[in-house]
Amino acid sequence: MRETDIKNIISKVFPESIGEELGIEVGDQLLNINGNEIEDIIEYKYYLADEYLEVEILKSDGEHWILEIDKEFDEDLGIEFENPIIDKAKTCKNNCVFCFIDQLPPNMRDSLYFKDDDSRLSFLQGNYITLTNMSEEDIDKIVKYRISPINISVHTTNGELRKKMLNNRFAGNILNILTRLAENNIEMNCQIVLCPDLNDKEELDNTINDLGNLSDSIGSVAVVPVGLTAYREGLYNMKPFNAETASYTIDQVKKWQEKFRSSIDRNFIHVSDEFYVLAKKDFPDYESYGGFPQLENGVGMVTKFKYEFYNYLKNLPISLKKPKHITVATGTAAYIIIKDMCKDLSNKIGNLKIDVVCVENKFFGGHVSVSGLTTGVDIYNTLKDKDLGDKILIPESMMKSGEQIFLDDYTVTELEEKLDTSIQICEVDGKKFIQRALNLKIK
């Protein structure tokens, strides 16, 4: 049996789909489309786009089926695979001086220690990749199969500095690769993990300038501060950002935004919310984020959340007949912001008591303040002796994607049992936050 027969196993067939209509079943294996063996999910989607397909399926009883399919362009078969990318994910071969995974505590679940650097995951899930582990054939495949948009961890366009930061001698040709992708109309978003005294200040100016020259293909650039935990023994001696250096970076990027607004009519580059929290500066307005393309990097989340929150609050036609008491758990970075918003909510509604509790991240230690890295054990230790009221609200960002589990493997159910209080997970959406808090219908 060929390797492709083993890895292209179908795990789900959607009701009323083409796959179900043709008799495809869970456990069947996809062998090829129009004679082309499928090595990964990108090839599957590429060959699937045609209006006429001949699909070879190996049934679980060993029978081979050839299915002739007439469909609409880009119409899906309605099937999923046991392995979402139909291949082994490519691991990262870098040894970045700022890598967060290298700073994780021991004895966490194995999946958290896996470093992916796979263009297919970038395309499918929005993961950021360095492009350092890709061959010429891999770059050719991105161009051929139109893998776009892709998210790229640039960090610096200075080749020698990038080699040092990524500890990879093949990391220096990033600007050549970005230029080649741009010439082939591949859409990109870029990320810069900013490290004091390494790629900041003048080096950041040079990087922004280089990326700006490719702005026809690069949709947005995010600058995020390096994240440091207490588990850095034996690692590069990295300094954290403080109020002064964060403020400097904000002002530096603002100057570039002014330049880009005059030349390409958009800000192009943004700093993450952490910089504004550290510098204790006001956040930019809603319109400045241009549709919020970098939310996953924490760029504009506070502004968007507050915009949604206050737009809904000002027209909220409700009052509580009975007193309600809830607890909101958040990380240290967002604590003051959420506390002020909840005060405004309780003042508007009446009969509503909201306790906003700051959960200090002791699990990771160091300079970790974002809510998304909050663990179940820290929440428990912070809340265990408090009057928690009717329920606890926690942001969805604290959860493993698609599951109700924290980074330290605490489940929401376990935490509810230990705290003897119900927990409600809330989307990072200001309107829905109010609706969850007040038990209103989510719209």
ABEGO torsion letter per residue (X at the ends): XBAAAAAABBABBBBGBAAAAAGBBBGBBBABBGGBBBABAAAAAAAAABABBBBBBBBAAGBBBBBBBBBBBGBBAGBBBABAAGBBBBBBABBBAABAAAABBBGBBAAAABBBBBAAAAAAAGBBBAGAABBAAAAAAAAAAGBOBBBBBAGBABAAAAAAAAGBAAAAAAAAAAAAAAAAGBBBBBBBBBBBGAABEAAAAAAAAAAAAAAAABABBBBBBBBBBABABGBBBBBBBBAAAAAAAAAAAAAAAAAAAAAAGBAGBBBBAAAAAAAGBBBBBAAAAGGGAAAAAGBGAAAAAAAAAAAAAAABBBBBABBBBBBBBBBAAAAAAAAAAAAAAAAAAEGBBBBBBBBBBAAAEEBBABAAABBAAAAAAAAAABBAEABBBBBAAABBBGBBBBAAGBBAAAAAAAAGBBBBBBBBBAAAAAAAAAGBBBX
